[in-house]
Amino acid sequence: MARRPLPRILSSGSAQIARSREIARTAADSATDVLQPLITVSRGLRKLAATARAKWAATPKERRGPTLLLVAACVLVVALVPYGPLLALVTLMGAAAWKGRERPVVRTGPDDAEIARLKGLYEALVPYFSVPDDPSPLFTHGGEWSGAFGEFAFDEDGRPTRLRIAYPPYFTDGEPAARARVEQLLHAKSGRGREYHFDWDQEGNRLVMSVLPALPTTIAAQRFVTVPGETVLGFTDGDAVQRTVPVVAADGTEDAPAVVWRTGPRSAEPHLLAVGQPGSGTTSLLRSIALQALPHGDVLIVEGGGTGEYACLTGREGVLAVECGLSGALASLEWAAHETERRLIAANRARQAGHPAPEDTRRPLWILLDRPGVLGHLAAADGRPDPQELLQVPLRHGRAAQVTVVVAEQFDSTDTLSETVRSHTRARIVLGPASAEQVESVLGTAPHTTPTPQVPPGRGYARLGTGPVLRLQVPATPDPYDDATSEAHRQAVLALLPERRTAAEAVAVGTAGAEVTGAVSEDFDSEGFDTAALKKVPVEAVPASAPDPAPAAALAPAPPRHEPDVAPVARYEGEPAPRHTPVPAEG
């Protein structure tokens, strides 16, 4: 049987009823606002009457007569005084209004929901903070939680944001595994998705758990106020470091606590290793370091991923090379190893002669290697040496030669890192979502906070040498050539890029290198050398796409140019190679 439609009067009446209810609700709210003073005075009169009734009930019977006589005398005096009744009425209304005002309720303790959560935390901690032989245990099933929790705070959702716990002295708080079990339990019971900080007071047997606020992500790449040899890796909590730098954020100018990495001959952590998940911000970190290093030094970039993330730095002043292929990477890293040796020898000779180190040995050289595991895999397939083997000299002797190495790798390729890289990179950074075990494997110790499963790019942890583990937020330094980059971040990065080198400057650099070659090769004995027996060997020209060499003012050997900018010059078979530059790798 088909359903019969509702009568029209009922279907149209429901909308009219809803509209009438809305009108009535609006009228009631308006009336409440208008009559609010009268409501307040009425409430106050009721409270005054209740107070007077309570006072009268508490007055003994033998004193009620004199009290009534005193009240009647006061009323008579007020009635005889000019304007007395009016003043009495105004005073009564004022007292009633003051008595009837709505006072905010002052909480003196947790509510029922918060008490239930505290009891749950207390019961969950009993197996960790109690032993059967304790005659007066602080934690026991069904015990009183107020003796163990001395301080607590909750957010608007009823989740604890701060909790101070007293635990018995026999708890093994000196063992990381025991502390980790308690921290994991508190993290699970207090609410996931937040980052907790655990402060263990082993002398006082106290544990303070607090929720950390999220680090700001509004700080973009900019010129930081630092001295040469200092690099701002990112920003951290205000109570974690003593150094602050003025920055321009999206909401104005402020002094932000910065994680400053010091390099140079007196640095205890001259080299850095950054590890993260794909898209965690390791490439952005290397790009930020390069932009900060260019005003005071030269930068050599080797990208193993081959995605062109450093294309904005190609051909810029101070950028020696940006290599993406295996051949160019091997040639550039071989040049860097020989350049490190040359700097050490030149500085040693200058010291022996009583002179300061040459100027070209004091200009910092930065080697940024991104994803070396990919290059190592290609080298193994091609039968060539691993590029990480060429980093042994810069890593071991780079501090004295003003050479700094920065390596970035992903978690799934950390097993490809050589022992030299692991042992000489004492500054460590972990970016992106990672477990406590992964963070400890890179930093050497577990952080005092609980890593969250979802973090923005550039968020992670940093540790310089044997220092504490710090939370870190890398300044936003995206690829300006990426279409997904915002316009504000694109302009911020482009403003920090040096000027591009012109073709004339490139030719001048090549001429200066030729002059240095001739000056070094003056002692070559050409007498008796049979030039007629020489024959020309053709050299195959390749397109000019290699990066520009180092500036001529440094008078240092430029990186080997496996793809020359100009037409190559024929070299005679049997002619010795220049002795001041290494022979580039083939390919």
BAMILUM-259748 format. One line per field, with one value per residue (C-alpha): residue number from 1; x, y, z. Coordinates in nm, 4 decimals, decimal comma. Each point is the difference from the previous one (the first is absolute). Layout:
N
seq NUM_...
c1 X_...
c2 Y_...
c3 Z_...
# end
This chain:
587
seq 1_2_3_4_5_6_7_8_9_10_11_12_13_14_15_16_17_18_19_20_21_22_23_24_25_26_27_28_29_30_31_32_33_34_35_36_37_38_39_40_41_42_43_44_45_46_47_48_49_50_51_52_53_54_55_56_57_58_59_60_61_62_63_64_65_66_67_68_69_70_71_72_73_74_75_76_77_78_79_80_81_82_83_84_85_86_87_88_89_90_91_92_93_94_95_96_97_98_99_100_101_102_103_104_105_106_107_108_109_110_111_112_113_114_115_116_117_118_119_120_121_122_123_124_125_126_127_128_129_130_131_132_133_134_135_136_137_138_139_140_141_142_143_144_145_146_147_148_149_150_151_152_153_154_155_156_157_158_159_160_161_162_163_164_165_166_167_168_169_170_171_172_173_174_175_176_177_178_179_180_181_182_183_184_185_186_187_188_189_190_191_192_193_194_195_196_197_198_199_200_201_202_203_204_205_206_207_208_209_210_211_212_213_214_215_216_217_218_219_220_221_222_223_224_225_226_227_228_229_230_231_232_233_234_235_236_237_238_239_240_241_242_243_244_245_246_247_248_249_250_251_252_253_254_255_256_257_258_259_260_261_262_263_264_265_266_267_268_269_270_271_272_273_274_275_276_277_278_279_280_281_282_283_284_285_286_287_288_289_290_291_292_293_294_295_296_297_298_299_300_301_302_303_304_305_306_307_308_309_310_311_312_313_314_315_316_317_318_319_320_321_322_323_324_325_326_327_328_329_330_331_332_333_334_335_336_337_338_339_340_341_342_343_344_345_346_347_348_349_350_351_352_353_354_355_356_357_358_359_360_361_362_363_364_365_366_367_368_369_370_371_372_373_374_375_376_377_378_379_380_381_382_383_384_385_386_387_388_389_390_391_392_393_394_395_396_397_398_399_400_401_402_403_404_405_406_407_408_409_410_411_412_413_414_415_416_417_418_419_420_421_422_423_424_425_426_427_428_429_430_431_432_433_434_435_436_437_438_439_440_441_442_443_444_445_446_447_448_449_450_451_452_453_454_455_456_457_458_459_460_461_462_463_464_465_466_467_468_469_470_471_472_473_474_475_476_477_478_479_480_481_482_483_484_485_486_487_488_489_490_491_492_493_494_495_496_497_498_499_500_501_502_503_504_505_506_507_508_509_510_511_512_513_514_515_516_517_518_519_520_521_522_523_524_525_526_527_528_529_530_531_532_533_534_535_536_537_538_539_540_541_542_543_544_545_546_547_548_549_550_551_552_553_554_555_556_557_558_559_560_561_562_563_564_565_566_567_568_569_570_571_572_573_574_575_576_577_578_579_580_581_582_583_584_585_586_587
c1 0,0000_0,1416_0,0787_-0,2542_0,1479_-0,0265_-0,2703_0,1152_-0,0961_0,2400_0,2954_-0,0316_-0,0660_0,3361_0,1942_-0,2305_0,0497_0,3803_-0,0164_-0,2186_0,2443_0,2880_-0,1956_-0,0879_0,3616_0,1212_-0,2626_0,0985_0,3672_-0,0829_-0,2210_0,2738_0,2485_-0,2443_-0,1076_0,3499_0,0335_-0,3390_0,0952_0,3270_-0,1740_-0,2641_0,2663_0,1796_-0,3181_-0,0588_0,3557_-0,0336_-0,3290_0,1540_0,2917_-0,2344_-0,2091_0,3133_0,1170_-0,3424_-0,0041_0,3467_-0,0952_-0,0934_-0,3613_0,0968_0,1775_-0,2689_-0,2008_0,2882_0,0949_-0,3510_0,0059_0,3349_-0,1247_-0,3183_0,2061_0,2209_-0,3059_-0,1455_0,3221_0,0219_-0,3630_0,0576_0,3238_-0,0506_0,0169_0,0546_-0,2442_0,1364_0,3598_-0,0970_-0,1705_0,3019_0,2308_-0,2180_-0,0119_0,3780_0,0599_-0,2432_0,1709_0,3426_-0,1268_-0,1787_0,2814_0,1227_0,3421_0,2356_0,0307_0,3495_0,1139_0,1771_0,0754_-0,0545_-0,3483_-0,1378_0,1343_0,3486_-0,0026_-0,0914_0,2897_0,2446_-0,1180_0,0523_0,3559_0,0689_-0,1256_0,1987_0,3237_-0,0363_0,1883_0,2924_0,0361_-0,0705_0,1567_-0,1565_0,2558_-0,0783_-0,1611_-0,1574_-0,0339_-0,0687_-0,1713_-0,2486_-0,3188_-0,2925_0,2315_-0,0240_0,1286_0,0410_0,3134_0,1766_-0,1203_0,1023_-0,0739_-0,2262_-0,1672_-0,2517_-0,1012_-0,3514_-0,0440_0,0781_0,3410_0,2951_0,2486_0,2259_0,0457_0,2502_0,0536_0,1837_0,1412_0,1733_0,3798_0,0511_-0,1249_0,2885_-0,0225_0,3621_-0,0839_-0,1215_-0,2188_-0,1872_-0,0555_-0,1141_-0,2691_-0,1457_0,0141_-0,1729_-0,2768_-0,0601_-0,0010_-0,2655_-0,2198_0,0208_-0,0994_0,1863_0,0712_0,1829_0,3690_0,0812_0,3131_0,1185_0,2270_0,1468_0,1289_0,1984_0,1185_-0,3478_-0,1799_-0,2342_-0,1241_-0,1619_-0,1942_-0,1006_-0,1484_0,2258_-0,1477_0,0606_0,3062_-0,0841_0,0145_-0,0364_0,3743_0,1290_0,3509_0,1619_0,3306_0,0601_0,2100_0,3059_0,3765_0,2078_0,0278_-0,3515_-0,2964_-0,3591_-0,1310_-0,3471_-0,1987_-0,0901_-0,1671_0,0749_0,1289_0,2235_0,2671_0,1349_0,0544_-0,2735_0,0131_-0,2357_-0,2154_-0,2815_-0,2961_-0,3444_-0,1408_0,2788_0,3541_0,1043_0,3003_-0,0065_0,2119_0,2347_0,2117_0,3342_0,2645_0,3590_0,2551_0,3652_0,3371_-0,1243_-0,3264_-0,0632_-0,2610_0,1483_-0,2234_-0,3724_-0,2240_-0,3734_-0,2352_-0,3717_-0,2913_-0,0850_-0,1500_0,1155_0,2067_0,3612_0,0427_-0,1491_0,2510_0,2946_-0,1382_-0,0239_0,3582_0,1249_-0,1695_0,1564_0,3464_0,0231_0,0675_0,3194_0,1133_-0,0223_-0,2520_0,0287_-0,3314_-0,0366_-0,3582_-0,0513_-0,3742_0,0288_-0,3273_0,1459_-0,0774_0,3112_-0,0459_-0,0503_0,3642_0,1556_0,2317_-0,0215_0,2923_0,1767_-0,1615_0,2843_-0,2197_-0,3399_0,0504_-0,2824_0,1794_0,2412_0,2939_-0,0295_-0,0451_0,3140_0,2043_-0,1196_0,0530_0,3462_0,0813_-0,1323_0,2283_0,3049_-0,1066_-0,0100_0,3511_0,1198_-0,1384_0,1660_0,3364_-0,0217_-0,0988_0,2772_0,2636_-0,1203_0,0198_0,3481_0,1094_-0,1552_-0,2706_-0,3767_-0,1945_-0,0700_-0,3276_-0,1279_0,0400_-0,2020_-0,3117_-0,2455_-0,0845_-0,3322_-0,0678_-0,3722_-0,0772_-0,3668_-0,0982_0,3483_-0,1544_-0,1468_0,3386_0,1642_-0,2454_0,0699_0,3742_-0,0156_-0,1987_0,2512_0,3074_0,1106_0,0986_-0,2653_-0,0146_0,0072_0,3557_0,1079_-0,1356_0,2581_0,2526_-0,2527_-0,1657_0,3216_0,1975_-0,2665_-0,0179_0,3598_-0,0436_-0,3266_-0,1905_-0,3458_-0,1929_-0,3787_-0,1612_-0,3747_-0,1509_-0,3326_-0,0782_-0,0340_0,3570_0,1854_0,1643_0,1884_0,1768_0,3681_0,1692_0,1999_-0,3169_-0,1564_0,3021_0,0923_-0,3448_-0,0498_-0,2788_-0,3174_-0,3534_-0,3103_-0,2938_-0,3494_-0,2062_0,2245_-0,0231_0,2019_0,2251_0,0744_0,0772_0,2306_0,1816_0,0943_0,0456_0,1543_-0,2589_-0,3766_-0,1765_-0,1795_-0,3157_-0,2404_0,0249_-0,3333_-0,1087_-0,0869_0,2291_0,0419_0,3035_0,3162_-0,1084_0,2305_0,2826_0,3591_0,3012_0,3389_0,2720_-0,0767_-0,2503_-0,3679_-0,2578_-0,1878_-0,3232_0,0574_-0,2007_0,1992_-0,0790_-0,2131_0,2407_-0,1876_0,1103_-0,0902_-0,0437_-0,2674_-0,3553_-0,1316_0,2126_-0,1903_0,0858_0,1218_0,2437_0,1135_0,0882_0,1731_0,2314_0,0642_0,1009_0,2797_0,1452_0,3283_0,0337_0,0638_0,3447_0,0236_0,1857_0,2759_0,0588_0,0205_0,2661_0,1901_-0,0035_0,1379_0,2769_0,0968_0,0171_0,2258_0,2318_0,0223_0,0734_0,2823_0,1442_0,0093_0,1445_0,2890_0,2528_-0,0943_0,3189_-0,0807_0,3568_0,0608_-0,3714_-0,0746_-0,3089_0,0194_-0,0730_-0,3247_-0,3251_-0,3293_-0,2722_-0,3494_-0,2225_-0,3722_-0,1918_-0,3062_-0,2760_0,0752_-0,2256_0,2455_-0,0124_0,2287_0,3347_0,0988_0,0618_0,3350_0,0836_0,0496_0,2752_-0,0933_-0,0340_-0,3510_-0,2039_0,0694_-0,2209_-0,1120_-0,2287_0,2061_-0,1615_0,2220_0,1467_0,2709_0,3637_0,1849_0,2580_0,3097_0,0521_0,2767_-0,0459_-0,0076_-0,3207_0,0052_0,1369_-0,2195_-0,3275_-0,1120_-0,0778_-0,3796_-0,1738_-0,0904_-0,3571
c2 0,0000_0,3397_0,2491_0,2778_0,3501_0,2132_0,2607_0,3318_0,1791_-0,2178_0,0319_0,3757_0,0325_-0,1494_0,2826_0,2547_-0,1625_0,0075_0,3657_0,0788_-0,1718_0,2024_0,3239_-0,0967_-0,0880_0,3335_0,1881_-0,1845_0,0848_0,3660_0,0116_-0,1593_0,2659_0,2812_-0,1387_-0,1041_0,2829_-0,0889_-0,3679_0,0844_0,2171_-0,2667_-0,2648_0,2276_0,0679_-0,3725_-0,0511_0,2882_-0,1410_-0,3436_0,1494_0,1945_-0,3117_-0,1990_0,2735_0,0125_-0,3774_0,0069_0,2764_-0,1336_0,0567_0,2200_0,2412_0,0208_0,2673_0,2489_-0,0700_0,0886_0,3170_0,1032_-0,0605_0,2018_0,2884_-0,0007_0,0038_0,2935_0,1974_-0,0624_0,1076_0,3280_0,0913_0,2132_-0,2183_-0,2919_-0,2469_0,0782_-0,0510_-0,3216_-0,1299_0,0851_-0,1670_-0,3101_-0,0221_0,0439_-0,2714_-0,2285_0,0631_-0,0712_-0,3112_-0,1266_0,0347_-0,3173_-0,0901_-0,2292_-0,3368_-0,0517_-0,3569_-0,1353_-0,3431_-0,2342_-0,0913_-0,3519_-0,0719_0,1224_-0,2004_-0,3113_0,0606_0,0532_-0,3206_-0,1847_0,1316_-0,0934_-0,3559_-0,0403_0,1055_-0,2458_-0,2885_0,2320_0,1844_-0,2747_-0,3200_-0,2661_0,0536_0,3711_0,0426_0,3375_0,0153_0,3323_-0,1743_-0,2753_-0,1206_0,1936_0,2490_0,3778_0,1782_0,3385_-0,1158_-0,0851_0,2855_0,3324_0,2306_-0,0396_0,2035_-0,0830_0,1508_0,0790_-0,3595_-0,1433_-0,1386_0,0617_0,2628_-0,0079_-0,2667_-0,0260_-0,3533_-0,1112_-0,3515_-0,2238_0,0165_-0,3624_0,0605_-0,0433_0,3455_-0,0257_-0,2661_0,1366_-0,3055_0,0509_0,3678_-0,0776_-0,2407_0,2622_0,2692_-0,2258_-0,0773_0,3660_0,0899_-0,2599_0,0809_0,3796_0,0204_-0,0615_0,2514_0,2387_0,0369_-0,0560_0,1006_-0,2100_0,1621_-0,2585_0,1324_-0,3002_0,1711_0,0930_-0,3047_0,2203_-0,0187_0,2976_-0,0694_0,3011_0,0519_0,1962_0,2601_-0,0413_0,1783_0,2881_-0,0708_0,3643_0,0758_-0,0082_0,0256_0,3364_0,1615_-0,0963_0,2078_-0,2225_0,0263_-0,1900_-0,3606_-0,0155_-0,1638_0,0080_-0,3537_0,0862_0,1080_-0,1758_0,0543_0,3158_-0,1791_-0,2399_0,2476_0,3371_0,1428_0,1965_0,1724_0,2636_-0,1403_0,1210_-0,2374_0,0100_0,1745_0,2574_0,0312_-0,2004_-0,1503_-0,3740_-0,2588_-0,1419_-0,3139_0,1437_-0,2321_0,1247_-0,1178_0,0757_-0,0988_0,0266_-0,1821_-0,3201_-0,1074_0,1018_-0,2270_-0,0765_-0,2949_0,0435_-0,2973_0,0029_-0,1488_0,0973_0,3473_0,0701_0,3063_-0,1208_0,1610_0,3220_-0,0153_-0,0339_0,2840_0,2191_-0,0847_0,0808_0,3408_0,0859_-0,1213_0,1823_0,3527_-0,1199_-0,3115_-0,2283_-0,2811_-0,3291_-0,1868_-0,3649_-0,1198_-0,3735_0,0078_0,1806_0,1886_0,3454_0,1362_0,2214_0,1408_0,3482_-0,0021_-0,0945_0,2675_0,2221_0,1858_-0,2262_-0,3218_-0,2091_-0,2723_-0,1643_-0,3627_-0,2479_-0,2759_-0,2646_0,1161_0,3603_-0,0999_-0,2156_0,2687_0,2756_-0,2037_-0,1037_0,3653_0,0797_-0,2627_0,1409_0,3534_-0,0971_-0,1415_0,3111_0,2252_-0,2016_0,0077_0,3722_0,0868_-0,2186_0,1602_0,3466_-0,0810_-0,1444_0,3181_0,2156_0,1430_-0,0051_-0,2561_0,0960_0,1715_-0,2801_-0,2523_0,2092_0,0304_-0,2691_-0,2801_-0,1784_-0,3454_-0,0800_-0,3610_-0,0951_-0,3693_-0,1582_-0,3477_0,0420_0,0989_-0,2920_-0,2416_0,1418_-0,0123_-0,3641_-0,0906_0,1838_-0,1401_0,3374_0,0996_0,1125_0,3811_-0,0274_-0,1345_0,3366_0,1709_-0,1571_0,2825_0,2872_-0,1686_-0,0828_0,3155_0,2473_0,1860_0,1218_0,0812_0,1973_-0,2754_-0,0962_-0,3067_-0,0308_-0,3334_-0,0613_-0,3464_-0,1774_-0,2598_-0,2816_0,0600_0,0618_-0,3418_0,1291_0,2703_-0,0775_-0,0281_0,3160_0,2008_-0,1412_0,0609_0,3525_0,1621_0,0929_0,2473_-0,1991_0,0891_-0,2183_0,1416_-0,1259_-0,2664_-0,2537_-0,2408_0,0399_-0,2871_0,1678_0,3300_-0,1726_-0,1880_0,3310_0,2353_-0,2530_0,0568_0,0030_0,3370_0,1090_0,0533_-0,2350_0,0222_0,0603_-0,2024_0,3081_0,3014_0,2827_0,0043_0,1117_-0,1158_-0,2331_-0,0226_0,1249_-0,0884_0,1684_-0,2320_-0,1278_0,2748_-0,0462_-0,0990_0,3093_0,0324_0,1638_0,1821_0,0792_0,3383_-0,0427_-0,0044_-0,1647_-0,0231_0,3360_-0,1693_-0,2361_0,0915_-0,1120_0,2581_0,2968_0,3421_0,1283_-0,2896_0,0257_0,3671_-0,0655_-0,2607_0,1997_0,3021_-0,2046_-0,1432_0,1565_0,1496_-0,2273_-0,0074_0,1368_-0,1603_0,2624_-0,0863_-0,3677_0,0750_0,2127_-0,2869_-0,2334_0,2497_0,0322_-0,3762_-0,0154_0,2593_-0,2032_-0,3092_0,1763_0,1380_-0,3412_-0,1717_0,2428_-0,2503_-0,2516_-0,0859_0,0370_-0,0203_-0,3119_-0,0721_-0,1251_0,1898_-0,1456_-0,3431_0,1197_-0,0550_0,1681_-0,1994_0,1183_0,0919_-0,0446_0,3123_-0,0250_0,2547_0,2826_-0,0839_-0,0376_0,2407_0,2965_-0,0356_0,1697_0,3760_0,1106_0,1993_-0,3194_-0,1204_-0,3554_-0,2868_-0,0154_-0,3204_-0,2357_0,0953_-0,3222_0,2078_0,3083_0,3377_0,0827_-0,1978_-0,2333_0,0453_-0,2908_-0,1579_-0,1745_-0,3621_-0,0263_0,3547_0,0078_0,1108_0,3100_-0,0909_0,2297_-0,1639_-0,3628_-0,2074_-0,0217_-0,3320_-0,1468_0,0128
c3 0,0000_-0,0989_0,2766_0,0240_-0,0039_0,3081_0,0042_-0,1315_0,3139_0,2049_-0,2381_-0,0179_0,3715_0,1047_-0,1622_0,1618_0,3404_-0,0380_-0,1016_0,2988_0,2335_-0,1413_0,0487_0,3565_0,0784_-0,1379_0,2000_0,3172_-0,0495_-0,0595_0,3081_0,2065_-0,1107_0,0780_0,3357_0,1084_0,2618_0,1481_0,0081_0,1755_0,2621_0,0605_0,0465_0,2454_0,1982_0,0309_0,1234_0,2493_0,1253_0,0375_0,1906_0,2306_0,0606_0,0868_0,2385_0,1673_0,0415_0,1545_0,2495_0,3455_0,1119_0,2938_-0,2387_-0,2667_0,1870_0,0349_-0,3604_-0,1210_0,2092_-0,1500_-0,3544_0,0651_0,1381_-0,3093_-0,2284_0,1948_-0,0250_-0,3741_-0,0442_0,1870_-0,1787_-0,3159_-0,3085_0,2347_-0,1614_-0,3470_0,1114_0,1770_-0,3148_-0,2166_0,2497_0,0082_-0,3807_-0,0218_0,2570_-0,1801_-0,3371_0,1502_0,1704_-0,3096_-0,2508_-0,1741_0,1293_-0,1927_0,1572_0,1376_-0,0380_0,3033_-0,1435_-0,2910_-0,1120_-0,0172_-0,3503_0,0914_0,3228_-0,1966_-0,2409_0,2870_0,1650_-0,3276_-0,0294_0,3615_-0,0438_-0,3239_0,1733_0,2892_-0,1731_-0,0788_0,3326_0,2542_0,1326_0,2248_0,2801_0,0476_0,3472_-0,0860_-0,3774_-0,1649_-0,2897_0,0782_-0,1620_0,1423_0,1700_0,0230_-0,3093_0,1725_0,1790_-0,3281_-0,2213_0,1489_-0,2929_-0,3009_-0,2725_-0,2713_-0,3325_-0,1184_-0,1191_0,3421_-0,0968_0,2332_-0,1156_0,3053_0,2646_0,2824_0,1266_0,3136_-0,0278_0,2570_0,0349_-0,1001_-0,3538_-0,2465_-0,1551_-0,1108_-0,2593_-0,3348_-0,0581_0,3274_-0,0717_-0,3540_0,1252_0,2322_-0,2679_-0,2506_0,2488_0,0870_-0,3685_-0,0748_0,3008_-0,0296_-0,3664_-0,3215_-0,2725_0,2331_0,0810_0,3669_0,1875_0,2945_0,2589_0,2370_0,3341_0,1140_0,3191_0,1177_-0,1470_-0,1987_-0,3590_-0,1724_-0,3186_-0,2094_-0,3449_-0,2334_-0,2333_-0,3706_-0,1374_-0,2354_-0,3721_-0,1043_-0,0173_-0,3566_-0,1434_0,0711_0,0898_0,3620_0,2381_0,0434_-0,0330_-0,2577_0,1075_0,1492_-0,1712_0,1207_-0,0389_0,1253_0,3015_0,3230_0,3390_0,1945_0,3113_-0,1958_-0,1203_0,1117_-0,3493_-0,1751_-0,3370_-0,1382_-0,2790_-0,2203_0,0204_-0,1537_0,3083_0,0426_0,1362_0,3030_0,1763_-0,0631_0,1860_-0,2629_-0,0292_-0,1137_-0,1457_0,0176_-0,2558_-0,0619_0,1477_0,3606_-0,0498_0,1908_-0,2577_-0,3382_-0,2133_-0,0018_-0,0853_-0,0628_-0,0294_-0,0725_-0,1833_-0,3601_0,0041_0,3551_-0,0931_-0,0210_-0,3421_0,1338_0,2862_-0,2415_-0,2099_0,3108_0,0996_-0,3504_-0,0019_0,3362_-0,1063_-0,3342_0,1367_0,1707_-0,1902_-0,3013_-0,0368_-0,1880_-0,0336_-0,0978_-0,0413_-0,0142_-0,0536_-0,3327_0,0485_-0,0625_0,3468_-0,0121_-0,3501_0,1424_0,1189_-0,3338_-0,1380_0,3081_0,1527_0,2477_-0,1267_-0,1383_-0,1484_0,0232_-0,1036_-0,0581_-0,1950_0,1183_-0,2134_0,1087_0,3629_-0,0006_-0,1732_0,2337_0,3156_-0,1179_-0,0553_0,3483_0,1532_-0,1800_0,0878_0,3666_-0,0241_-0,1849_0,2703_0,2734_-0,1771_-0,0759_0,3555_0,1424_-0,2213_0,0961_0,3701_-0,0379_-0,1745_0,2707_-0,2263_0,0354_-0,1945_-0,3626_-0,0717_-0,2233_0,2825_0,2454_-0,2128_0,1148_-0,2399_0,0445_-0,1462_-0,0007_-0,0916_-0,0360_-0,0282_-0,0308_0,0153_-0,3491_-0,1413_0,1791_-0,1576_-0,3467_0,0604_0,1077_-0,3106_-0,2204_0,1752_0,1359_0,3536_0,2448_0,0203_0,3789_-0,0225_-0,1397_0,3131_0,2298_-0,0340_0,0338_0,2965_0,1850_-0,0733_-0,1087_0,3290_-0,0244_-0,3703_0,0398_-0,1828_0,1279_-0,1147_0,0274_-0,0916_-0,0317_-0,0324_0,0455_0,2651_-0,2511_-0,1217_0,3259_-0,0282_-0,3060_0,2025_0,0418_0,3352_-0,0699_-0,0495_0,3155_0,2212_-0,1143_-0,0235_0,3658_-0,0696_-0,0647_-0,1118_-0,0365_-0,1952_-0,0629_0,1787_0,1710_0,2886_0,3165_-0,1098_-0,3344_0,1699_0,2471_-0,2785_-0,1645_0,2949_0,2360_0,2741_0,0244_0,0201_0,3159_-0,2027_-0,1746_-0,3811_-0,1703_-0,3048_-0,2083_-0,0176_-0,2521_-0,2325_0,1748_0,3471_0,1892_0,2515_0,0088_0,2100_-0,0162_0,1233_0,3491_0,0732_0,0764_-0,2581_-0,1170_-0,1876_-0,3371_-0,2634_-0,3152_-0,1597_-0,3093_-0,2971_-0,2888_-0,3613_-0,1583_-0,3387_0,1324_-0,1000_0,3394_0,1832_0,1368_-0,1352_0,3374_0,0440_-0,3632_0,0359_0,3326_-0,1554_-0,3176_0,2090_0,1609_-0,3217_-0,1197_-0,3454_-0,2944_-0,1595_-0,3521_-0,2904_0,0233_0,3649_-0,0890_-0,2646_0,2532_0,2462_-0,2674_-0,0856_0,3650_0,0277_-0,3046_0,1549_0,3176_-0,2079_-0,1806_0,3222_0,1613_-0,3083_-0,0556_0,1313_-0,2673_-0,1966_-0,3703_-0,1304_-0,1984_-0,0168_-0,3510_-0,1070_-0,3500_0,1396_0,1490_-0,1761_0,0694_0,1670_-0,0903_0,2895_-0,0410_0,0937_0,2231_0,0600_0,2367_0,2944_0,2859_0,2955_0,0087_0,1764_0,3236_0,0036_-0,1333_0,3090_0,1984_-0,2374_0,0931_-0,2457_-0,1324_0,0106_-0,2895_-0,2871_-0,1603_-0,2238_-0,0969_-0,0614_-0,3002_-0,2822_0,1312_-0,0952_-0,1579_0,2277_-0,1331_0,0841_0,2547_0,1278_0,3814_0,1692_0,2238_0,3369_0,2084_-0,0958_0,0344_-0,3030_-0,0307_0,0047_-0,3333_-0,1176
# end
